[in-house]
Every structure is written in structure tokens, then in C-alpha cells.
């Protein structure tokens, strides 16, 4: 596998992590619900990722639910000293695999304890408050009650640091008035550029931005354009999209997920991909198509 050092590092709270990380979402079953088809393969992928230098893993106890955290514990516990596991709370799964808000103080407290138990930890390194909004898009509204509940758990020593997911710039500012925010996780990619200003504002503050769905929201025309550019470079569209994110801003930390060794190798190889200025111009133009 590739040397992740090519992509550089960034400060995540008080830890320095490689910018190419790993998202555990796809370790669960179809629709992020139920167990994986091959649990041994899921364990092997996690171990291979860490062996390759991944030291930032994104997860949640509502993946499965409870599935990915238990696999992470089986694969990696006791955890390497340099590994930062970031989890999120704010939702639960319905019996029909639906995603349901779980934002009361009691629900958030229960979620934190679920994450602690299933990951085998006494304290969670970073917990993101995941607002539900429009599921994959944020919507305005106060987060004071929810973030204050997590800040209380942080003060109790159950959480070291707090982050946010699926939020607006206004909600980030509101949260920062309650407790420090060490990372923001939103949908952002080559064509989904609504958070351009937020990315730059957080970079100026030294705060990590963690984009999800690197290929989400592409139109067929945009996907075709990306595929054409990637073919010209000699890599996959996903590798090209990840390389663009790495080039976009120094505070972007990537968490591509996969359940197969082959795709893990492909994703991590993007850390070594350097885009030419001409390729960047062509990729930037895709959003306008």
C-alpha cells in the first residue's frame, strides 16, 4: 500500500493525524444495517488500514447499529497509541433500517455510553454531534440544548473533545460559544461546494473539516466528466476525487470507507496522487456542468 505521508498531516484536536483516514460505515451490512456478509474480511480491512498508516478512524454506534464499533474493537483493541477514533451521536436506527433523530439529553447520554461500551473505552477521544437536518444536508436551527448536553459529558470526563456533523456555519459559531469545536464533518466534494466558505474559515482557525460522500450528488454529466479526466490521469474517479479534496485545503481530513482490501488499497493510493494545475482547472470546472 501507499505511503500516507505523501498526503501530509493535520492537527485533529491535540493529536497529529495523517490526512488520509478511514470511515467504518461500510463495514456494516447493506444500507449500513445489520452485520457484514464477511466479518473476518471486515476485521482484516481495518487491520490493513492501520498497518498502512491510517491513524484516524471515523465511526458511530448507529452504524449497524452497534456493528462497526464491535468490529473495530475486535480488530484493533487494545488500540495503538497514535490511533484517533472519532464517533458521532444524534441518531438511532429503526427496525426498518430508517435513520431517526435521537437528540434529547437522555438519548445523547445513552449513545455516548453505547459507544464507550462497544468500543471498549473509558473515554471517547472525539464525539461529533450529528444534526439530522435533511439527512445529508444541514438546516438552520439551534443546537444549544444538544451541544450543551455533550459538553456536560465532556466535563464529566467521558469525552475529550467535541465536533459537529451536518451543520451550517451559523451552528458552528453557536457551538463554539458553548465549548471548543475540534472538527466539522459535512458533505463536501468536487461538485458539492456549498461549504467552500466554511472550509476556508475553519482552516484559518486550525480546525479540521472532514468531508463525507466524495462522489455524492454528481449528475450523470458530471460523473462522465470526472471519469474522462481520471482516465487521462490513469487512475479511478474515486482516486481523482480524493486527490482533489487533498489539494483543496490543508485542513481536509479524508475518511473514505470500504469493506474490501482491493478498494482500501485504491483509496489509500490517492494519498500519493499529485494533480497537475491543468487537471485541477478541469476538475474545478465540473461543478458548473
C-alpha positions in Angstrom: 0.0 0.0 0.0 1.0 3.6 -0.4 2.9 5.8 2.0 0.2 8.0 3.5 2.8 10.6 4.5 2.6 11.9 0.9 -0.8 13.5 1.8 0.6 15.2 4.8 -0.8 15.5 8.3 -3.1 17.9 10.2 -3.9 18.7 13.8 -7.1 17.0 15.0 -7.7 18.4 18.5 -4.4 17.8 20.2 -3.4 14.9 18.0 -1.5 14.9 14.7 -3.1 12.5 12.2 -2.5 11.5 8.6 -4.9 13.3 6.3 -5.9 10.1 4.7 -8.1 8.2 7.2 -10.8 5.6 7.1 -14.5 5.6 7.6 -16.1 2.5 9.1 -19.6 3.0 7.8 -19.3 0.3 5.0 -18.2 -2.4 7.5 -21.9 -2.9 8.4 -24.4 -4.8 6.2 -26.3 -3.4 3.2 -27.7 0.1 3.9 -25.4 0.3 6.9 -27.8 -2.1 8.7 -27.1 -5.4 10.3 -23.9 -7.5 10.2 -21.4 -7.6 7.3 -21.5 -10.5 4.9 -17.9 -11.4 5.8 -16.9 -10.3 9.3 -13.4 -11.7 9.0 -12.9 -9.6 5.9 -14.1 -6.5 7.7 -11.6 -7.2 10.6 -8.8 -7.7 8.0 -9.6 -4.4 6.2 -9.4 -2.5 9.5 -6.1 -4.1 10.4 -4.7 -3.5 7.0 -5.7 0.2 7.1 -3.9 0.7 10.4 -0.9 -1.2 9.2 -0.8 1.1 6.2 -0.6 4.2 8.5 -4.2 5.2 9.0 -4.5 6.7 12.4 -7.9 8.4 12.1 -11.0 6.2 12.0 -14.5 7.6 11.8 -17.4 5.5 13.2 -20.7 5.6 15.0 -22.6 3.2 17.2 -25.7 3.8 14.9 -23.8 2.1 12.1 -25.4 -1.4 12.2 -26.4 -0.4 14.9 -23.6 -1.4 17.2 -21.9 -3.4 14.4 -19.0 -1.3 13.3 -17.8 -0.4 16.8 -17.8 -4.0 17.8 -15.8 -4.9 14.7 -13.3 -2.1 15.4 -12.9 -3.4 19.0 -12.3 -6.9 17.7 -9.8 -5.9 15.1 -7.8 -3.2 16.9 -8.3 -3.3 20.7 -6.0 -2.6 22.6 -5.7 0.4 20.3 -2.4 1.8 19.0 -1.3 4.9 20.9 -1.5 7.1 17.8 -4.9 6.0 16.7 -7.7 8.6 17.0 -11.2 7.1 16.9 -13.9 9.7 16.2 -17.5 8.7 16.7 -20.8 10.5 16.3 -24.2 10.6 18.1 -27.6 12.1 17.4 -29.4 9.3 15.6 -30.7 5.8 16.1 -31.9 3.1 13.6 -35.4 2.0 13.3 -36.4 -1.7 12.9 -36.9 -0.9 9.2 -33.3 0.4 8.9 -34.6 4.0 8.9 -32.4 6.8 10.4 -34.3 8.5 13.3 -33.2 11.6 15.2 -32.1 11.0 18.8 -31.2 14.4 20.1 -32.5 14.6 23.6 -30.1 14.8 26.5 -31.1 11.3 27.6 -30.6 9.9 24.1 -27.3 11.6 23.6 -26.0 10.3 27.0 -27.2 6.8 26.2 -25.4 7.0 22.8 -22.1 8.1 24.4 -22.3 5.1 26.8 -23.1 2.7 24.0 -20.0 4.0 22.1 -17.9 3.6 25.2 -19.1 0.1 25.8 -18.9 -1.2 22.3 -15.5 0.4 21.5 -14.1 -0.8 24.9 -13.1 2.6 26.0 -13.3 4.6 29.3 -13.3 7.9 27.4 -14.1 8.8 23.8 -11.5 10.9 22.0 -13.8 12.9 19.9 -17.6 12.9 19.6 -19.4 14.6 16.8 -22.9 15.9 17.3 -24.7 14.8 14.2 -27.6 17.0 13.4 -30.2 15.3 11.2 -31.4 18.3 9.1 -32.3 16.9 5.7 -30.2 13.7 6.5 -27.4 14.6 4.1 -27.8 18.4 4.2 -27.9 20.7 7.1 -30.7 23.0 8.0 -30.7 26.0 10.4 -31.8 25.7 14.0 -30.4 26.0 17.4 -28.1 23.2 18.7 -27.7 24.7 22.1 -29.5 22.0 24.1 -27.8 19.1 22.3 -24.3 20.5 22.3 -24.6 21.6 25.9 -25.6 18.0 26.8 -22.4 16.7 25.2 -20.3 19.5 26.8 -21.6 18.2 30.2 -20.5 14.7 29.4 -17.1 16.1 28.4 -16.9 17.9 31.7 -17.6 14.5 33.4 -14.6 13.0 31.6 -16.5 10.7 29.3 -15.4 12.7 26.2 -12.1 14.5 25.4 -13.2 16.7 22.5 -16.3 17.7 20.6 -17.1 18.1 17.0 -20.1 18.7 14.7 -21.6 16.9 11.7 -24.2 18.1 9.1 -24.2 21.6 10.3 -24.3 25.2 9.0 -21.7 27.9 9.6 -24.1 29.6 12.0 -24.4 26.4 14.0 -20.7 26.0 14.2 -20.5 29.6 15.6 -23.2 28.8 18.1 -21.5 25.6 19.3 -18.2 27.5 19.7 -19.9 29.8 22.1 -20.7 26.7 24.3 -17.5 24.6 24.0 -14.5 24.2 21.7 -15.2 22.6 18.3 -12.2 20.5 17.0 -13.7 19.2 13.7 -16.7 19.6 11.4 -17.9 16.7 9.2 -20.2 17.7 6.3 -20.9 16.5 2.8 -18.4 18.2 0.5 -16.8 17.2 -2.7 -15.8 18.3 -6.2 -19.4 19.3 -7.1 -21.0 19.7 -3.7 -19.3 23.1 -2.9 -21.8 24.8 -0.6 -19.2 24.7 2.3 -16.4 26.4 0.4 -16.5 29.4 2.8 -16.8 27.2 5.9 -13.8 25.1 4.8 -11.6 28.2 4.5 -12.9 29.7 7.7 -12.1 26.6 9.7 -8.7 26.3 8.0 -7.9 29.8 9.3 -8.8 28.6 12.8 -6.8 25.4 12.6 -10.0 23.3 12.7 -10.3 20.1 10.7 -13.0 19.7 8.1 -13.9 16.1 7.4 -15.9 15.7 4.1 -18.2 12.7 3.5 -19.6 11.3 0.3 -16.6 12.2 -2.0 -18.7 11.1 -5.0 -22.1 12.0 -3.7 -24.5 14.3 -5.6 -22.9 14.0 -9.0 -25.1 14.4 -12.1 -24.5 11.9 -14.9 -22.8 14.6 -16.9 -20.5 15.4 -14.0 -19.7 11.8 -13.4 -18.8 11.3 -17.0 -16.6 14.4 -17.0 -14.8 13.1 -13.8 -14.3 9.6 -15.4 -12.8 11.2 -18.5 -10.3 13.3 -16.5 -9.5 10.3 -14.3 -8.9 8.1 -17.3 -6.5 10.7 -18.7 -4.5 10.6 -15.5 -4.6 6.8 -15.4 -6.4 6.5 -12.1 -10.0 5.8 -10.9 -12.7 8.5 -10.5 -12.7 8.0 -6.7 -8.9 8.4 -6.5 -9.2 11.6 -8.5 -12.0 13.0 -6.3 -10.0 12.2 -3.2 -6.8 13.8 -4.6 -8.8 16.9 -5.4 -10.0 17.1 -1.8 -6.5 16.7 -0.5 -5.4 19.6 -2.8 -8.4 21.8 -1.9 -7.3 22.8 1.6 -4.8 21.6 4.2 -7.4 21.1 6.9 -9.4 18.5 4.9 -9.1 15.0 6.5 -10.5 12.2 4.3 -12.3 9.2 5.6 -13.1 7.0 2.5 -14.7 3.8 3.5 -14.7 0.3 2.1 -15.2 -3.3 3.1 -12.7 -4.8 0.6 -8.9 -4.9 0.6 -8.7 -4.0 -3.1 -10.7 -0.8 -2.6 -8.8 0.0 0.5 -5.6 -0.1 -1.5 -7.1 2.1 -4.2 -8.4 4.7 -1.8 -5.1 4.9 0.2 -3.2 5.2 -3.1 -4.8 8.6 -3.7 -2.6 10.0 -0.9 0.3 9.8 -3.4 -1.6 11.3 -6.3 -0.5 14.8 -7.2 -2.8 16.6 -9.6 -1.3 18.9 -12.2 -2.5 22.5 -12.3 -4.2 21.8 -15.6 -6.1 18.8 -14.1 -7.2 20.9 -11.2 -8.6 23.6 -13.5 -10.5 20.9 -15.4 -11.8 19.3 -12.2 -12.9 22.6 -10.8 -14.9 23.2 -14.0 -17.0 20.1 -13.4 -19.1 21.7 -10.7 -20.5 24.2 -13.3 -21.7 21.4 -15.7 
